[in-house]
């Protein structure tokens, strides 16, 4: 993923996460069961963390031009869509089978962070 796209997606993901966090704290607090509200909050937390990760990847890619950082950004965005998206839908719908999609996003997050480690080891100066 090009650094410009990574940084843009990072900002958009953070915007969405902050909005979803506020929505959950105010509009959903009295409408969702506590377990589903916890699911919503987990989605917000992971989206915030990985949105910041996308910013870091944009910077790393700009500094090094190394391919692993661009691939990691794609995986991180896929993880946000699959992991966080499935949790948001699960919380709003209560349809539990949607949780089967969530681990795919988790695997994408893990692969992304592993690529960050590989890229940092190989391409960053001592």
N, C-alpha and C positions, 0 to 999 in steps of 0.2 A: 504494500500500500504506500503510495507517495506520502511524504511527510505533511504536505498541505491538506490532503484528505484525512489523514490520521488526526491532525490537530482540529480540523473542522468537526469530524465525528466526535472527538473528545468533548468539545464544547457543547455540541448538541446533546450528547449523552448526559453530560452533567446538568444541563438545563432541564432535561426530561426527569432525571433522578431527583433534582431539587423540587420540581413541581409534583412529582409522584409522592415524595416524602411529605410535602405539605398537604396534599390531597388525602393521604392516608391518615395523617395526624388530625385533620379537621373533619373532612367529609365522611371518611370511612370508619372512624373510631367508634361510632355508635351503630354502624350498619353491618359490620363484619364481626363474626365470632372471633374471640381472642386468638385461636390457632390460625385462622386465615389472615388476621391482621399481622401476626408474626411472620407469616409467609410473605406478605406484602413488604414488610420492613426488611426482610432478608433480601428481597429483590432490589430494593432501593439501595441498601448497603453495598451489595455486589456491583450494582451499576455505578455507584459513586467511585468505588475503588478502581474499577476497571476503566472508567472514563479518565481518571487520573493516569492510569497505566498507558492509555492511548496517547496522552500528552507526552509522557516520558518516552514512548516509542517514537513519536514524531521528532523529538529532540535528538534521540540517539541516532535515528536514521539520517537526520540533517548533519550531524557531526561526523558520522562514519561512512555513510552511503552503503552500509552493509545490508545485504539481502535478508538475513534472519530477522532483523527488526521490522521490516516491511511485512514479512510473512506472519510474524507474531501479531502485528496490528490487525491483519485480516482475521486471524484466529480469535483475538480478543473481542473484536466486533461481533463475530459469529457467536462467541460465548455470551455476550450481552444479550443478543437477540434470543438465543435459545434458552439460556439459563434464566435470565431476568424476565424475558417475555413470557416464558411458560409459567413462571411463578406469579406474575401479574394476572395473567388470564386465570390461573388456578384460584387465586384469592378472590377474584371478582365473580367467577362462575361456580366455584365449589366443585368443579368436575375434577375428581382426583386422578383420573388416568392421564391427565395432562402432565402430571409429575413425571411420567415416563420420558418426556422430552428433556427434562431438566438435567439429567446426567450427561447428555450429549454436550450441553453447554459447559458443564463442569470439565469435561475432557478437553474441550477447546481452550478453556482457561488454563488448564494444566499444561497443555502443549505450548500455548503462547508463552507462559512464564519459563518453561524449559528452553524455548528458543531464545528468550531474552538472556538467560544464563549462558547459553552457548555463544550468542553474539557478543556478549560482554567479555567473555573469556578470550574469544578469538580476535576481536576487533578493537577493543579499548586498550589504550596504552597502559603500561604498568603503573 
